[in-house]
Amino acid sequence: MTTRLSKASIERAIDHIAAFGDTDVFPHPIETAFLVEKKNEIAAELSILDLDKFEPAQAIETIAPKSRWGFRIVHQLPLLETILYTAAAIEIGADIENIKRPIDEFGPFGYRFDNAGKDGSLFIPDRSYKHWLEWQREQLKQAQYSHVVATDIADFYQRIYFHRIENILDVATQRKGIKSFIEKLIKRIRGKQSYGIPVGGSASRIIAEATLSDADSALANEEFVFTRFVDDYRIFLTEDQAPYVVLAFLAEQLATNEGLSLNAQKTKVWTIAEFEEELDSQEDDVFDTAERAAIEALTQSLYFDEEPDPDEIEKIRALNLVEMLENELANDLWDFGKIRLIFRGLRLTADADALKVIIERFDDLLPFTKEFVLFVDALHNAGAVLGEEIANKVLQFLQAGAATSVPTIQVWLLELFVRGCFGIDHKNLTSRP
């Protein structure tokens, strides 16, 4: 008995990797161009591969910034394993959706598999973070709530138990060969631990979402009104429902069934007035009401990777994004979403004047190296003269200082040379201070 992937699933996996990359952590691999050019031949060859006999190679495992001072484990699989893992998840994606709460119910949002996705996407488009915020605001109009509980799961991807993945896939699909291959690949990559799932790729998002289906159903069966975006929960309570009770219920479900725990530092109980203020701050980001039109365009482009029209870009250009960035960095607690939004605005407007300020603050901005690189690339594509001084600064970042301590930061800085933003020779690349 052999296990094979369909040619259609492999082609869709290649389309997805070509459109969105193999991870959202590392730069896109240069081999992507080959995948696009030879998609039919590659898919035909891989469709006859017997997954039962295939032994996955190990992945690169390293750290990436998660917060101002925090880090997370991330993975980059070899490209072949990425294709096979993604195609395998596609093969059982519809099965996994069947064990989740109905799509038209209150939760979850996030990564809902789309069996007929277009343009390389694997996920239903109207379940984004932005839609999640809008749903919460609308929910406040539907009933008289007194409080909203907000919490999330501590180190979700890194703490998913391998046996839980086995159990949930047993329930979800009859495709035992595909299931066994996914388990074999995850076990190979996380061989030193009995928990964790490869972090960064879309296949893992499909699998990880499945592991929370029981907790979602438990909340729904108790008639709690809740919504979830990946591992972030919002639970809407009436006067007769105690916050402590629902938190204890969810904590018990996650601990006993999933081996997961809630993040105490991110657990909050808001009154409705406080929650509405919180929604306002998230929807408006770092901007005031007068700038809402510009930020709506900017937010849309961030979540859907769409280009605003020229009029919208001019509205964004009118904002003092550099001042907004400096104001945000002055806070003790950073809002990563807001800072990424500001970088997106700088990219869209190709604001070359901002580059000097960002270079001067680079040590502070290390968690946003990817955003920095994409900003510099946008300037390069817009015809800005970056100059030798900036190139030398980047080389200094690569050769000394805090950037050298995190491989993902180094890889992204090197991407500036891969993309041709700066030239480099072997002497400069290998030199050390």
N, C-alpha and C positions, 0 to 999 in steps of 0.2 A: 504494500500500500504506500503510495507516494502522496505528498502534499505539494501542490503547486498554486501559485498565484495567477489570477487571470491577467491577460495582456491589458485589458481595460483598466484594472486597478493599478498596474505598474505605470501605464501611461499617465493616469491621473496623478499618481505620486510624483512623477517627473514634472508634470505641469505645475504642481504645487511647489515643489522645490525651486523650480525655475522662477516662479512668481514671487515667492516669499522667503526663499533661502532654506537651508537645512536646519537652522536654528534661528532664534531671535536674539542670540547672545553673541555669536561670532560673525565676522564678515562672511558674505556668500562665497562659497568655494569657486575657484576659477574654472573648475571642471564643469560648472553649470552650462557653459556655452556648448560643451561637447554633448551634454545630455539633451539639450534642445535640438542640436543639429542631427543627432543620431537616435532620436527618441524611438522611432519605430523598430530599428534594429536592436536597440538595447532591450526594449520591452519584449520583443519576440524571443531574444536569447534568455532573459530572466524568467519568462513564463514557462520554460521547460526545466527550470532548476528545481530539484527535489529538496524542499525545505527540511525534510526529516534528516537528510544527510549533510545539510549545510551547517558548518560550525562558525558562528559569528565571531568576528574579531573584537578585541577589547576597544573601548572608546578612550579618548582623551578625557581625563577628569581633572578639573581644576576649580578655582574659585573665581567669582565675579562679584563686583559690588552690589549690595542689596539695599543699603541705606547709607547714611553719611559715614557711619563707622562700622557697618555690618557687612557680612559677606554670605554668599550661598554657594553650594556646590553646583557646577554646571558640567555638561558633557557635550563633546562633539564626536559623533559616531563616524567611522569611515563612510564614505559616500555610498558604497554598495549597501552597507547595513542600513543606512538611512532610507534608501529607496525601498528596500524590502520591508523594513519596519513600518514605514508609512503606508505602503501598499497593503500590508497585512491588516493594519488598523482600518483602512478603507474597506477591506473585504467584510469586516464584522461591525463597521460603524453603525449601520442600520439596526443590527441586532442589539447593540449597546443602547441605542436610543429607545428601544422598546421597553427597557427596564427602568427608564427614568420617569419622572413625573411628566404629565402631558405638556406639550409645548405651549399650549394656550393658557396654562395655569400660571400662578404667580411666580413660580420659581422652578428650576434655576434659570438664570441668564447665563452668559458666558459661552462656552464652546459647545454648541449644539450641532451635531453632525448633520450636514446637508447631503443627502444621497444623490442629489442632482446639481451639485455646486457648479458654478461657472467661473471662468477666468482664473482657474487654479485654486480657488478657495475650497476648503473642506467644511466650512461652517456657515450656518444660517446668518445672514448679515444683520438682521434687525434685533439681535440679542447682545449688542455691544454694551460697554460700560456707560456710554451716553444714554442709551435706551433704558438701562437699568436705573439711572438717576431719574429719568423722566417718569418711569413706572412708579417709583417711590413717591414722587410728588403727586401723581394722579391718585395713588392709593390713599393718601391723606384725605382726599375729597370723598372717598367711598364710605367711610364709617367714622364713628367717634372714638378715636384712640386717645389714650392718656400718655403713653410712653412708647419709645422705640429703643429696642436693644440692638446694639451693634457689636459684633465680635468676629474674629476670624480664627483659622486653625494655625497653630504654631508649626512652622517649617513643613507645610503640607506635603509637597512633592518628595522631600527628603525623608519623610517619616511614614510613607505608605508601606505597610508590611507586604512582603512578597506573597505570603499565604492568602492575604486578602485579595490580591490581584488574581491568584489562581481561583479562589472561590467565586468571585464576581464574574469571571469569564466563563466558568462552568455554568453559571445560571444564565448568562446572557446569550451564549451561542452554542449551536450544535457543530460548528466548524472546529472539530477537535484538533485537526492538524495545524490550522492557523493559530489556534489558541496555544498549542504546545510550542510553536515557533516563537510567538511573542514572549512566552514565559522563558524560553531558552535564551533569547536575546537579552532580556532584562537581567536574568540571573548571571549571564556572562559578564555584563557590564557592571553589575553591582555585586560581584562575586564575593567581595570581602565583607559585605553586610547582608543581613536578612531583611532589609527594608530599603526603601528608596526606589525611584523610577528615574530613567534618564531625563534630565532637565534641559529644556530649550526647544524641543521639536514638537510638531503638531500631533504626531502619533501618541506621544505621552499624554497630551492634553485629552485626547479621546479616552484613553484608558483611565486616567486619573479621575475624570468626571464620573466614570461609572462607579468608582469606589464609594462615592457619597450618595448614591441613589437610595440606599436603605435609610440613611439619616434624614434625607429629604422626605421620604415616605413616613417615617416615624413622626416628624413634625406635623405633616399634613394630616395624619390619622388622629393626632391629638387636637386637630382643628386650630392650630396656631397659624396665624397669617404671617407668612415670612417670604423672603426672597433671598436668593444667593447669587453672587457673581464669583465663580470659581470657589475660593475658600472664604469669601467675605459674606457674612450673614447680616440681614436686617430683619428683625422680628417685631411686628406691630401688636401692641398690647392694649386691651381695654382696661377700665378701672378695676375690674374683678380679676385681672391676671397679674400675678406678681413677677417682676423681672427675675428675681432669684430662682423662682420655680422653673421658668423656661430655660434659664442658663444651666441649671442643674440637670434638667432633662436632656438638653443637647450635649452637655459634657459627658453624661453617662452613656448616651448612644455612641458618641465618637470613641470613648475610651473602651467600652466593652466590645463593640462590633468592629472598630477600625484600628484600635491602638493609637488613636490620635488624641490630641488635647487642644483646648482653646488657648489662645494667646491672651493672658491676663492683662498685659500692658495695653492691648488694643481693644479691650472690652469696655464699652461705655453704655450708660443708660441715659437717654435724652428725654426731656419733656418734648411735647410736640412743637412748642415754640423754638426750643433749642435745636431740634432736628431740622426744622424749616430753615433756620439760619445756616446750619451745616450744609444743607442742600444748596442754598444760595451760594455759599463759598465755593462749593465744588463745581457748580455749573458756571459760575462767573469767573472761576479761577482767580488770578491775581488782579482782576480788572474791575473797574467800577461800572455802574449801570449804563453810563453814557457810551461806554465802549462795547456794549453787548453785541452789536451787529458784527463788528470786526472779530470779536472773540468767538462768536457762533461759527463764522467761516473757518477760523483757525482750529477750533475744536473738531469740526467736521473733518477737516483735512488730516488731523492727527489720528482720529479713530479709524478713518476709512482710507487713508493714504491717497486722498483725492486732491487735485490741485484746485484751489479757489479761482474764480474768474478774476480778471485784472482789476475790476472795481473793488472786489473784496481784498485783494492784495494791497491796494492803495490804502484802504482803511487800516490794515494791519501795519503798513509802513508808517502811518501817522502816530503809532504808539511808541513810547520810549521804552523799548524792550530791554535795552542795556540797564537802564535805571531800575526796571522791574526785576531784572536778574540780580542786581546788587542788593536790592531790598530784600529779596527772598533769601539770599545767602547770608544776610545779616541776622536772620532769625536763628534761635537756638535749635529749633526743630524744622527741618526742611520738608517741604511738600514736593516729593519727587515728580509727581504728575504736573505740577505747576511749572517746575523748572524745565521739564521736557517740552511743555507747551511753548515756553518762551524760546527755547532752541528751535522748535519747529517754525515759529514766527521769523526768527533770524534766517533760517534756511529759505523760507518762501520769499523773503524780501531781499536776500543776498546782501545783507548789511555789512559791508566790509569794514566800516568804522568800529564795529563791535569786536573785531578779531583781536585787536591790541589789548583791550580790556580783558578778554577771555584768556589770552595767553598769560597775562600778568596774574590771573587768578587760577591758573591751571591746577596747581596743587589742591586747591579747594574743590575744583571741579572734576577730580579724578573719577568719581562715580558716573560722570556723564561723558566719558571719553568717546563712546560711540556717537553721541549727539554732537560732540565737538568735531569729530571726523566728518560726519555727514554735512555739517555746516561748512567746513573748509572745502569739501568737495563741491558743494553748491556754489560757493564763491568762485572756485576754479572753473566750473562749467559756465558761470555767468561772465567769464572773461576777466575777473579781477586779477591784478598782478600781486601775487602773494609774497614774492621776494625771498632772497637768500636768508635774510635775518629770521624769518618765520621758519624756514626749513631747518636752519641751525638750531632753533629753539626746540623743534620737534625731535631732532637728533639728541639733544641734551636730555629731553624727557625720557628717551629710549635708553640712554646710556647710564643715567644716574638719577637718583631721587626716588620718590615714592612710587612712581610709575613702574619701576623695575620689579616691584614686589608682587605684582598681579599679572599673570600671563595674558589674561583677556584684554587688559589695558594695552599691553605691548603689541598684541596682535592687531588691535584696532589702529594704533598709531602707525604701524607698518602698512596698514591699508592705504594710507595717504600716498605712499610711494607706489604701491600696486596700482592705484587709480591714476597715477601720473600727475598728481597735484604738485609733487616735488621730484626732482631727480636725485639719484643717489649712486654712489659707486661702492665697490667692494671695500675699499679702504675706510670710507666713512661708516659703513654698516658694521664692520667688525672691530672698529677702534674702541678703546675703553679709556676713560679718564685716568 
